[in-house]
Amino acid sequence: MYPTRKQKIILDAVQQYIAANGQPPTLQEIARLCHLSSLATVHRHLALLQERGLLRRRKSRRRGIELKPAARAALAVSVPLAGNISAGRPIEAVRDGEQVAIPRELARHPKTFALRVRGHSMRDEQILDGDLVVLEERDHASDGDVVVALIDGRDATLKTFKKERGRIRLQPANPAMAPIYVRPADLRIQGVVTGLIRVYE
């Protein structure tokens, strides 16, 4: 069972605190992080989260909160991993049915998907080879959006979308690489980047 919105805020706060400090927060720290004025409210939400199997509390310890695997699942959602996208030269993005787990807050749109980046042309936007970009499936973009664009119905590339008079400039974020210029009629937007996930191996 997924947590309520308030319970998710508490789970997020606990997870982020553990990631930053290497230990769980106290009840007072949870109250401060979640802007709750009452420790009784924190106790109540933690008890409900424990009933749902999302965390375990050791009441004898001041920092006795432990997130269970179900909590990590509740904080994530699976979206399609549509393939690899080259950030250096146009290649076809292949949809192969694979799924990838991303933080739930990155999947605000029902048509969210992910692509794995190959190449270095978007490095100055901090999009690096091996990263996962999270995208909202959309057929239009605003000036300055980072997009997956399909050129001539064949080649997909990851670039910044720029409108110019009579043409579109697909701008890399690497000074060693040249922009791609296309006519609007030869370009189809497949998605707009809304998030980035980096896996350290």
C-alpha positions in Angstrom: 0.0 0.0 0.0 1.4 3.4 -0.9 1.8 6.1 1.7 -0.5 9.1 1.9 1.0 12.5 0.8 2.0 13.5 4.3 3.4 10.1 5.0 5.5 10.2 1.8 6.8 13.6 2.9 8.0 11.9 6.1 9.5 9.0 4.2 11.3 11.3 1.8 12.7 13.3 4.8 13.9 10.2 6.5 15.5 8.8 3.4 17.2 12.1 2.5 18.5 12.5 6.1 19.9 9.0 6.1 21.6 9.6 2.8 23.1 12.9 4.0 24.1 11.9 7.6 24.5 8.1 7.6 21.9 7.7 10.4 18.2 8.2 10.8 16.7 11.4 12.1 15.3 11.9 15.6 11.5 12.7 16.0 12.4 16.3 16.6 14.4 16.4 13.4 11.6 14.8 11.4 9.2 17.4 12.9 11.5 20.2 11.8 12.2 18.8 8.4 8.5 18.3 7.7 7.3 21.5 9.3 5.2 19.7 11.9 4.6 21.5 15.2 3.6 18.4 17.2 5.7 15.3 18.0 2.4 13.5 18.6 1.7 14.0 14.8 5.1 12.5 14.0 4.5 9.6 16.3 1.1 8.9 14.6 2.4 9.0 11.1 5.4 6.8 12.0 3.0 4.3 13.6 0.9 4.2 10.5 4.0 3.8 8.3 5.1 0.9 10.5 1.6 -0.7 10.2 2.0 -0.5 6.4 5.3 -2.3 6.6 7.3 0.7 5.3 9.5 1.2 8.3 10.5 -0.3 11.6 10.9 1.6 14.8 13.1 0.6 17.7 11.6 2.7 20.5 14.5 2.1 22.9 16.8 4.1 20.5 16.7 7.8 19.9 17.4 7.2 16.2 15.6 3.9 15.9 13.9 4.3 12.5 14.8 1.9 9.8 13.3 2.1 6.3 12.2 -1.3 4.9 12.5 -2.3 1.3 8.8 -1.6 0.7 9.4 2.0 1.6 12.1 2.4 -1.1 9.6 0.8 -3.6 6.9 3.2 -2.4 9.2 6.2 -3.2 9.9 4.9 -6.7 7.9 4.1 -9.8 8.8 2.1 -12.9 8.8 3.8 -16.3 9.8 2.4 -19.7 13.5 2.5 -20.6 13.1 3.3 -24.2 16.7 2.6 -25.2 19.9 4.5 -25.7 20.1 8.1 -27.1 23.3 9.5 -28.4 24.2 13.0 -27.1 27.0 13.2 -29.7 25.5 12.1 -33.0 22.0 11.2 -34.1 21.0 7.6 -33.6 17.7 5.8 -33.5 16.2 5.5 -30.0 14.9 1.9 -29.7 12.0 1.0 -27.5 12.7 -2.5 -26.1 10.1 -2.9 -23.2 12.7 -2.6 -20.4 11.6 -0.8 -17.3 13.6 1.4 -14.9 12.7 2.6 -11.4 12.8 6.4 -10.8 11.8 8.7 -7.9 8.1 9.1 -7.9 8.3 12.9 -8.1 10.0 12.6 -11.5 7.0 10.8 -12.9 4.5 13.6 -12.7 3.3 13.0 -16.3 1.4 9.8 -17.2 3.6 9.4 -20.3 7.0 9.5 -18.7 9.9 7.4 -20.0 13.7 7.2 -19.7 16.6 7.0 -22.1 20.2 6.1 -21.4 22.7 8.7 -22.7 25.6 7.8 -24.9 28.1 10.4 -25.8 29.4 13.7 -24.5 27.8 16.5 -26.4 25.5 17.6 -23.5 28.3 17.6 -20.8 28.0 21.3 -20.1 24.4 20.7 -19.1 25.7 18.1 -16.7 24.2 15.3 -18.9 27.0 12.7 -19.1 27.6 9.4 -20.8 25.8 6.6 -18.9 23.2 8.9 -17.3 19.5 8.3 -17.5 17.4 11.2 -18.7 13.8 11.2 -17.6 11.4 12.6 -20.2 7.8 13.7 -20.6 6.5 12.3 -23.9 5.5 15.4 -25.8 5.4 16.6 -29.5 6.2 20.2 -28.8 8.9 22.1 -26.9 9.6 25.6 -25.6 12.8 27.5 -26.5 15.6 26.3 -24.3 14.1 22.9 -23.5 16.4 19.8 -23.7 14.6 17.5 -26.0 14.8 14.2 -27.8 14.3 15.2 -31.5 13.7 12.9 -34.4 15.3 14.2 -37.6 13.9 13.2 -41.0 11.9 10.5 -39.4 15.1 8.4 -38.8 17.6 9.8 -36.4 17.0 10.7 -32.8 19.3 13.0 -30.9 19.4 14.7 -27.5 20.0 18.5 -27.7 18.7 21.9 -26.5 15.8 23.1 -28.7 16.3 26.7 -30.1 13.9 28.4 -32.5 15.4 30.6 -35.2 13.9 32.3 -38.2 12.8 29.6 -40.6 14.7 26.8 -38.8 15.3 25.0 -35.6 18.8 24.8 -34.0 19.5 21.7 -32.0 22.3 22.9 -29.8 24.9 20.7 -28.1 26.3 21.7 -24.7 29.9 21.0 -25.7 31.9 23.6 -27.6 33.8 21.0 -29.5 30.6 20.0 -31.3 28.5 21.8 -33.9 24.8 22.5 -33.7 22.4 20.7 -36.0 20.1 22.9 -38.1 16.8 21.5 -39.4 13.6 22.8 -41.0 10.6 22.6 -38.7 8.9 20.2 -41.1 11.8 17.8 -40.8 11.8 17.6 -37.1 9.5 15.8 -34.6 9.8 16.3 -30.8 9.6 13.0 -29.0 10.0 14.1 -25.5 11.2 16.9 -23.2 13.8 16.2 -20.4 12.3 16.7 -16.9 14.9 14.9 -14.8 18.3 13.2 -14.6 19.5 10.1 -12.8 23.2 9.3 -12.4 24.3 5.9 -11.2 27.7 5.7 -9.6 29.3 2.3 -10.2 
